[in-house]
Amino acid sequence: MTICKPSESPACCFSSQLPFDAQASGAAAVFCSDGRFAGQIDDFLQNGLGLHGYDRLVLAGGPACFAGHFAAYREEEGALSHLKFLARLHGLTRLILISHEDCGFYRDFLRVREMDLLDRMRLDLARATQRAIAAAPQLKVEAYLARLCDAGVWFEKVIA
């Protein structure tokens, strides 16, 4: 690998001060692309679960794409293909699935009613866990539901 200095690259507009760590954690996280939850999810993964250097599979609906919804068939095929690739290439052994309240994928794409949302998400996390294990049997899967409370977010463990 070639290491260059920002001054050697005329196209450089930002140089991260974080050191590069070539060690992988052996873990991956699948979560929704909703930026409103990004900081809290990173905080939970890094400080709540102690994960650093984890792979991320971030897509609309997150683990809902693994739950076998007919409307999301194409998304599921692509997401499972990426998961298998990451598991093989990076030797993953742990997978964290995170869904969140007020998810537009459920509301607008899957058309789930608000009163059914939390039960549906818990069921989908169970289904997503089974599909992920079927795709990559070496994975130990954990699933969480990010819940809104006052001005914060807390994480409910759904599957250990």
Secondary structure as UniProt FT lines:
FT   HELIX           6..8
FT   TURN            10..11
FT   STRAND          27..31
FT   HELIX           35..37
FT   HELIX           38..43
FT   HELIX           44..48
FT   STRAND          55..58
FT   TURN            60..61
FT   HELIX           62..66
FT   HELIX           70..72
FT   HELIX           73..90
FT   STRAND          94..100
FT   HELIX           105..109
FT   HELIX           114..116
FT   HELIX           117..135
FT   TURN            137..138
FT   STRAND          140..149
FT   TURN            150..151
FT   STRAND          152..159
//
